[in-house]
Each structure stands twice: as C-alpha cells, then as structure tokens.
Amino acid sequence: MSTPTSSNGFALELRDVRKSFGKTEIIRGANLAVKEGERVALIGPNGAGKSTLFNLISGRLPITSGEITLHGERIDGRKPYEVNRRGLARSFQVSNLFPRLSVYENIRCGVLWSQGAGYSFWRFLGDMKKVNDRTEEILHMIRLDKRRDTSVSSLTYAEQRALEIGVTISGGGNVVLLDEPTAGMSKSETARFVNLIREVTVGKTLLTVEHDMGVVFGLADRIAVLVYGEVIAFDTPENVRANERVKEAYLGSVLADQQAAEAGV
C-alpha cells in the first residue's frame, strides 16, 4: 500500500471532535494533529475517553460532531472497513485473533483481507504468491517464524500480543493505532515489545494508548494527554513531564505510583 500524504503534512487530524451518549458528553471537543511518520502516545486517567476516541477514529462509533481526517480525507461517518482500506490499522485491548488457527494462518487472513482477495476468485489465484511472501515477511518481523504452525491458543501471552501487532500491520496500513500494547507484560517482555513496535512501525505513523510511563517516554515523539474528553496538552515528552496542568490532572500521581512500585514500597 502506497503512503498518501496530506497537503499540510498531517497523517491524522481531529478537529473539535465530540461524542455524546444520550445527554452525557464523553469526548468534549478533542483536537489533535499527528504528523506523517510521527509516534504519538495518548495518555490519561481511566475514564478519560481514550478507547472511545480510538473507536471514533477507526469508525467503530459515529462522532456526534466535528471532523476526523486521514491524510487530508474525511473519514468520520465511514464504516470501519472503509477506514481500514484508506490506510488505518488498529489493534484492540482484548485479543482479536482466531484461536484455533495457526500463527501463519492468522497473518495470512489479514494479508488476504487487505488484498481484497475474497472479492475475486481470479485475483485470489493471481495474488497468492504475493500474499504468501508478505505473510512470511511479517512472521520474520514479529519474530514468530519458528512458531508459524502453532495454534494461537498455545502461544504465550507476549507471543499473542506480538501476533496481534503482526495482524494489525498485515493490511499495509500506514497509520497504526495500538490500544495498550504492553498491558500485562513483565518488564523484560515490555522492553522487547517496545523494540518490536519501533521496528514494525518504521516509516509509519503511530498513535498508541499506553499506561506504562516508561514506554510512553521511551517511545513517543509527542504525547497527547486526554482528561475528561479533552486534549489538555500535546507536546514533547520533556514538555509534557514539566507541564503543571498535566501533573495536577494525571501525571504526578502516576509517576509517584510507578516510582513507589519500582522501589518496592
């Protein structure tokens, strides 16, 4: 999939995006502009609306008002598969794999879907070598070559998360949304996984929801802080760490809890 570019250099933009459920407004005028090739972490307290925002961007939920554009083209109001085919790929907090299929088959399903093979039998036959080659390439990227014939249900948790990354990028999307990719991992697993994310998103735009501040500050070029449905800061890690409003609303308590946990308090 070729990488389209917008005239202003932004891969993904949210302009005054709002989402209400009945009379309750969850997303309250969110604004965000992610540059092409940038890695952005979306952080905030539980209930801030991070998963809702991901659902709005990926088309799983309709926005109440505002605009969402992908490479300059409006995608709000489009169905998830239409957003995906325009270059946006997304993973989920909860595993979205086929547990009875092998690692190889899971990846190939994603590649086949991206090729539109299911819509044309003759195209399916003509593209099989390309599909298989792309599947092998992704298996190597996520370092699951030796587990290719293993069923998903037999993988370790970290291997399943790596496979989810592989399935997410299998469609060739150039804007990747990862929802808490390191949740539940040990420190060593997290370190390896962050390196994997860096490698597989080279040349792509990344927006990730993450609670581990070590991952956030080590991976992101910029950090967006979402509190009560509003982006209250969007800046470099250094500037976000020093932002008094951010510290008061969220970051101060999180960093204190993390430091206490590391010290064994």
C-alpha positions, 0 to 999 in steps of 0.5 A: 500500500502506497503512503498518501500524504496530506497537503499540510503534512498531517497523517491524522487530524481531529478537529473539535471532535465530540461524542455524546451518549444520550445527554452525557458528553464523553469526548468534549471537543478533542483536537489533535494533529499527528504528523506523517511518520510521527509516534504519538502516545495518548495518555490519561486517567481511566475514564478519560475517553481514550478507547472511545476516541480510538473507536471514533477514529477507526469508525467503530462509533459515529462522532456526534460532531466535528471532523476526523481526517486521514491524510487530508480525507474525511473519514468520520461517518465511514464504516470501519472497513472503509477506514481500514482500506484508506490506510488505518490499522488498529489493534484492540485491548482484548485479543482479536485473533482466531484461536484455533488457527495457526500463527501463519494462518492468522497473518495470512487472513489479514494479508488476504483481507487487505488484498481484497482477495475474497472479492475475486476468485481470479485475483485470489489465484493471481495474488497468492504468491504475493500474499504468501511472501508478505505473510512470511515477511511479517512472521520474520518481523514479529519474530514468530517464524519458528512458531508459524504452525502453532495454534494461537491458543498455545502461544504465550501471552507476549507471543499473542500480543506480538501476533496481534501487532503482526495482524494489525500491520498485515493490511499495509496500513500506514497509520497504526493505532495500538490500544495498550500494547504492553498491558500485562507484560513483565518488564523484560517482555515490555522492553522487547515489545517496545523494540518490536513496535519501533521496528514494525512501525518504521516509516509509519505513523503511530498513535498508541494508548499506553499506561506504562510511563516508561514506554510512553517516554521511551517511545513517543515523539509527542504525547497527547494527554486526554482528561475528561474528553479533552486534549489538555496538552500535546507536546514533547515528552520533556514538555509534557513531564514539566507541564503543571496542568498535566501533573495536577490532572494525571501525571504526578500521581502516576509517576509517584505510583510507578516510582513507589512500585519500582522501589518496592514500597 
